[in-house]
């Protein structure tokens, strides 16, 4: 009797195992078949003709620098991108200004001006800069503990093209 139960139980387990495999295969077939996109050519062309080519206007994804989107963005033009403080005595705090003009066709918003070192601080306009408008970024350098030649870069991040501009300061710091 025990042998009969054991045989029946094994048969049942084999059947369930085969059903599991069949069920998995069936689910995979439905998933792959359901993902197949079989839109008739006529409907596909109708959809494409209704969507304007300017629907997505993300200039970062455009391949051509001549695109209308890129040409219509704001663009900063700096009078100088490097200021040389010359020779400083360690501990001096010096500052300079970088003047710029928005030569683009849209407003520029400066998101941040981040210096490459904590010894350098950049102050920038928080309001949008209109086309044709000028602005200034003030950079302060603290030479305390910075003996030797120093070159610091400030990365100016904007919504324009290019989106990141670099301005730099340099100084030769002598000990006291």
Buried (B, 14 or more C-beta within 10 A) or exposed (E): EEEEEEEEEEEEEEEEEEEEEEEEEEEEEEEEEEEEEEEEEEEEEEEEEEEEEEEEEEBEEBEEEEBEBBEEBBBBEBEEBEBEBEEBEBEBEBBBEBEBBBEBEBBBBBEEBEBEBEBBBBEBBEEBBEBEBEBEBEBBBBBEEBBEEBEBBBBBBBBBBEEEBEBBBBBBBEEE
